[in-house]
Amino acid sequence: MNQLYGERAVITGAASGLGRALALVLAGKGWKIGIADVNDAGSRETLELVERAGGSGEVFHADVSKPESVKEMADHFYSKWKAVDILVNNAGIAISGVIGDIPLENWKRIVDINFWGVLYGCHEFIPRMKAQGGGYILNIASAAGLLSMTNMGPYNVTKAAVISLSESLKVEMAPLNIGITVACPMFFNTNLVKDMKHTDPWETEFANAAFQYSRISSDEVARRIIKAVEKGKLYVVPMLSGKVFWANKRLSPSLYYHLMAFMHKHGWLRAMSLKIARWGLV
Ligand SMILES: NC(=O)c1ccc[n+]([C@@H]2O[C@H](COP(=O)([O-])OP(=O)(O)OC[C@H]3O[C@@H](n4cnc5c(N)ncnc54)[C@H](O)[C@@H]3O)[C@@H](O)[C@H]2O)c1
């Protein structure tokens, strides 16, 4: 890490997918991992894998949508380890659908986890990292937050908020010696879409294809993210497809969205998105 060479990580959502993969990359470097999740059985499995990979750690039951639970998590690891070198705000869920059809309680649920969960983590850990003289925060957003993908409104909005929060932190945290990275991956296969809520079966069909045909494993995504953290990069967009789509959007955001809207209006966007997903290019 550029700010602090440490050995103690707290990772939310570490019972599965990317959180587990990140835990294993750091475990391979000998780190201690705080495995925080609502899924205790999955967290215990991660701990076994962490120990096999050469690290050590501890499971903590935390629900990131509850501020008191995130505070307890921070209290717990600070009382045990005295300092935490990196906080990884990774826990997340996916909800897709057409805006207007999506029940408001689904919006509230995803904002509570994907946005407030990250903010509670920052709120609890920043003062403690400040007191210890520095640290690092890795926020897991998504390329969806850069691209506002169709029929993914709730997910897009929460991830865009995490990107904006990370950009705000990058500047504010510089004098405190707290480094910031925000990760924006495209699709890769995890448990994320197993319980995904949708308003139209196409959304699940697309998500399943994107996951099934993804060419990059969660392990590889985790390795690329940790490499970016070690270099102190603000943004990490681990997939080439994400870099290409993001470059196109930045070239002319207005043209980019006019084109998407035109294709959607004429019924081409869904068929094309599905095709690209099946080619493993999202
Ligand atoms: N898989 C992808 O294609 C993809 C792409 C871009 C970004 N991401 C992001 O990566 C992160 C990890 O997702 P994943 O793909 O590994 O999915 P996953 O479902 O395999 O893992 C998510 C973990 O978060 C935990 N979790 C959910 N709600 C929680 C809560 N309230 N408190 C604590 N833990 C909670 C789950 O129990 C699970 O262990 C998410 O933020 C996701 O949005 C995933």
The ligand as an ORCA input file, in Angstrom:
! r2SCAN-3c Opt
* xyz 0 1
  N     -19.985    -10.010     -9.315
  C     -19.982     -8.959    -10.119
  O     -20.189     -9.053    -11.328
  C     -19.693     -7.600     -9.543
  C     -19.377     -6.555    -10.442
  C     -19.094     -5.299     -9.936
  C     -19.125     -5.067     -8.570
  N     -19.442     -6.104     -7.715
  C     -19.495     -5.802     -6.297
  O     -18.643     -6.667     -5.585
  C     -19.090     -6.746     -4.224
  C     -19.116     -8.191     -3.795
  O     -20.143     -8.866     -4.524
  P     -19.974    -10.363     -5.077
  O     -20.141    -10.280     -6.557
  O     -18.780    -10.995     -4.505
  O     -21.334    -11.017     -4.525
  P     -21.599    -12.140     -3.426
  O     -23.080    -12.211     -3.289
  O     -20.875    -13.393     -3.799
  O     -20.952    -11.522     -2.107
  C     -21.550    -10.456     -1.407
  C     -21.399    -10.704      0.080
  O     -21.983     -9.580      0.769
  C     -22.695    -10.093      1.894
  N     -23.729     -9.170      2.332
  C     -24.898     -8.844      1.712
  N     -25.611     -7.995      2.464
  C     -24.872     -7.762      3.589
  C     -25.072     -6.966      4.748
  N     -26.178     -6.255      4.927
  N     -24.094     -6.949      5.686
  C     -22.974     -7.692      5.536
  N     -22.737     -8.486      4.474
  C     -23.675     -8.509      3.511
  C     -23.294    -11.412      1.391
  O     -23.675    -12.261      2.467
  C     -22.143    -11.962      0.555
  O     -21.290    -12.770      1.340
  C     -20.473     -6.068     -4.191
  O     -20.353     -4.764     -3.674
  C     -20.853     -6.026     -5.652
  O     -21.764     -4.998     -5.929
  C     -19.716     -7.351     -8.173
*
